[in-house]
Amino acid sequence: MYLKKETKEMLKSLEQDYVDLIPELRQFFSKSYIKRLEPMAPRPKNLIGQNSIVFIQANLFRSKMLVSGYIDGLNNKNPLTTTILVRALYETTGALAYYLKKYNQYLAGELSEEGLNKYLYSLYLGIRDKGPLTEAPDPIGVMSLIDAVDHYLKAKYQIRDSNFRENYEALSEICHPNSFGYMLSHKIDKSDNHTVKFRGETEPYLINTFSIWYFDICSRLYQQIYSELRLKVEKNEELPFKEYRIGDLGVNLQT
């Protein structure tokens, strides 16, 4: 998860310096990652704490892989790779925000334990194409996940526009094989009889084609939502793991 020298120089050419974001993310993942969770007796009164932490950490691992892939895409100057991975990071951030929304409702007494478990079951084990797993739950729709981030922004910062959804839809336009998705490959030169010129293998891309602005917004939101959700679960739930008996909850965990 490191930037090449030439990639750093490319990022430094922007009005906003994004170079420091990468070591910040590397430190966040290193601090937040739990390598193993060993259950211990006695069994808690419910498994909300245990299952929540497992889901949160599975989500964290997915995000770490997406961020690592994004950085590889930057280093390899592949804007389609970076954009696809940022869009996936938006969805993964949405899953965390959706569960935070439901967990807040549970804490407020607006959602039962059974109801919360149902949502967590769908978020963690939901499958659309079930195959032989006929009893698996349906997944939560991806746009519901995206809208959960806008709900978070509205509740926390009174941002009422659907900015996160709009960003996601803009990223999707580039990821899909349609007009915006194809425009990375060529340009039409109106001054040369509208000649179609396909991009050369080593021809550089404009920096904004790497979706760095979207990546910056989403990765910072991810850190915030993850930290808030995990802290709430650690504070309010029984966590039957040996790792959570080392010092204060969430501090000095074995990695």
DRENSERO-581740 format. One line per 3 residues: number of its first residue (from 1); their letters; for each residue x, y, z of C-alpha. Coordinates in steps of 0.2 Angstrom, whole numbers. Example, Ala and Ser with C-alpha at 12.3 -4.5 7.8 and 13.67 -1.06 7.14 Angstrom:
1) as) 62:-22:39  68:-5:36 $
//
This chain:
1) myl) 0:0:0  13:12:-6  14:25:-19 $
4) kke) 27:25:-33  38:41:-34  31:46:-50 $
7) tke) 13:44:-43  17:55:-29  23:68:-41 $
10) mlk) 7:66:-51  -4:69:-35  7:84:-29 $
13) sle) 2:92:-46  -16:94:-40  -22:109:-30 $
16) qdy) -26:98:-15  -11:86:-10  -18:69:-8 $
19) vdl) -1:61:-4  -3:61:15  -20:52:13 $
22) ipe) -11:35:9  0:33:25  -15:39:35 $
25) lrq) -26:25:28  -11:13:30  -10:18:49 $
28) ffs) -29:16:50  -30:-1:44  -15:-7:54 $
31) ksy) -23:0:70  -40:-7:66  -36:-24:60 $
34) ikr) -39:-39:72  -30:-54:66  -40:-67:76 $
37) lep) -55:-67:88  -56:-81:100  -73:-84:109 $
40) map) -73:-87:128  -86:-92:141  -98:-88:147 $
43) rpk) -110:-86:133  -117:-68:133  -136:-65:134 $
46) nli) -136:-61:115  -124:-62:101  -126:-45:94 $
49) gqn) -109:-39:100  -100:-55:93  -109:-55:77 $
52) siv) -107:-36:74  -88:-36:77  -86:-50:65 $
55) fiq) -96:-41:52  -87:-25:55  -70:-33:53 $
58) anl) -75:-43:38  -80:-26:30  -64:-18:36 $
61) frs) -54:-32:27  -64:-29:11  -61:-11:12 $
64) kml) -42:-13:15  -41:-24:-1  -51:-11:-11 $
67) vsg) -39:3:-5  -24:-8:-9  -31:-11:-27 $
70) yid) -35:7:-29  -17:12:-25  -10:-2:-37 $
73) gln) -22:6:-51  -14:23:-47  4:16:-48 $
76) nkn) -1:7:-64  -10:22:-72  -26:13:-75 $
79) plt) -41:24:-72  -54:11:-76  -47:0:-62 $
82) tti) -46:15:-50  -64:20:-54  -71:3:-52 $
85) lvr) -63:0:-35  -69:17:-29  -87:13:-33 $
88) aly) -85:-4:-24  -78:6:-9  -93:17:-10 $
91) ett) -104:1:-8  -94:-6:6  -95:10:15 $
94) gal) -113:10:12  -115:-7:20  -106:-1:36 $
97) ayy) -117:15:36  -133:5:34  -129:-6:49 $
100) lkk) -124:9:59  -141:17:55  -150:1:61 $
103) ynq) -139:-1:76  -144:17:81  -162:12:79 $
106) yla) -159:-3:90  -151:7:104  -165:20:103 $
109) gel) -178:6:106  -185:8:88  -179:-9:82 $
112) see) -180:-25:91  -166:-37:94  -174:-49:82 $
115) gln) -176:-35:69  -157:-30:71  -151:-48:69 $
118) kyl) -162:-49:53  -153:-34:45  -136:-40:50 $
121) ysl) -140:-58:44  -144:-50:27  -129:-39:26 $
124) ylg) -117:-52:31  -124:-68:23  -136:-61:10 $
127) ird) -135:-69:-8  -145:-65:-23  -140:-80:-34 $
130) kgp) -143:-93:-20  -139:-109:-30  -140:-123:-17 $
133) lte) -140:-111:-2  -159:-109:-3  -161:-104:15 $
136) apd) -149:-89:13  -157:-72:15  -158:-59:1 $
139) pig) -145:-46:2  -149:-27:5  -151:-18:-11 $
142) vms) -135:-8:-15  -144:9:-17  -151:7:0 $
145) lid) -133:5:6  -128:21:-4  -143:31:3 $
148) avd) -138:26:21  -122:36:19  -132:51:14 $
151) hyl) -143:48:29  -127:48:40  -122:64:32 $
154) kak) -139:72:35  -140:66:53  -122:71:57 $
157) yqi) -119:87:47  -136:92:41  -131:89:23 $
160) rds) -148:87:15  -142:84:-4  -140:66:-9 $
163) nfr) -121:70:-13  -115:52:-9  -128:44:-21 $
166) eny) -124:57:-35  -106:53:-33  -110:34:-34 $
169) eal) -120:37:-50  -106:47:-58  -94:33:-54 $
172) sei) -106:20:-61  -107:30:-78  -88:27:-80 $
175) chp) -89:9:-74  -102:4:-86  -99:0:-104 $
178) nsf) -108:15:-111  -103:33:-117  -93:39:-102 $
181) gym) -85:21:-100  -79:21:-118  -73:39:-118 $
184) lsh) -57:34:-109  -51:24:-124  -52:38:-138 $
187) kid) -56:56:-143  -63:64:-158  -52:77:-165 $
190) ksd) -64:90:-173  -50:100:-180  -44:85:-190 $
193) nht) -60:80:-200  -67:72:-184  -54:59:-184 $
196) vkf) -56:46:-170  -39:44:-161  -38:29:-150 $
199) rge) -26:31:-135  -9:25:-136  -3:12:-123 $
202) tep) 9:24:-115  -1:40:-118  -4:49:-101 $
205) yli) -22:51:-93  -28:67:-85  -26:66:-66 $
208) ntf) -45:68:-64  -49:52:-73  -42:42:-58 $
211) siw) -57:47:-47  -45:53:-33  -57:66:-27 $
214) yfd) -71:52:-25  -58:41:-17  -53:54:-4 $
217) ics) -71:58:1  -76:40:3  -60:34:12 $
220) rly) -62:48:25  -80:44:27  -76:26:29 $
223) qqi) -64:29:43  -77:40:52  -91:28:51 $
226) yse) -81:12:55  -74:21:71  -91:27:76 $
229) lrl) -99:10:74  -86:0:82  -85:11:97 $
232) kve) -104:10:100  -104:-9:99  -89:-10:111 $
235) kne) -97:2:123  -115:-6:123  -113:-25:119 $
238) elp) -105:-40:128  -90:-45:118  -86:-64:122 $
241) fke) -68:-63:115  -52:-65:124  -44:-51:114 $
244) yri) -57:-39:121  -51:-43:139  -34:-34:136 $
247) gdl) -34:-17:143  -49:-6:138  -61:-10:125 $
250) gvn) -54:-6:107  -37:-2:114  -21:-12:112 $
253) lqt) -30:-27:104  -19:-41:98  -15:-40:79 $
//
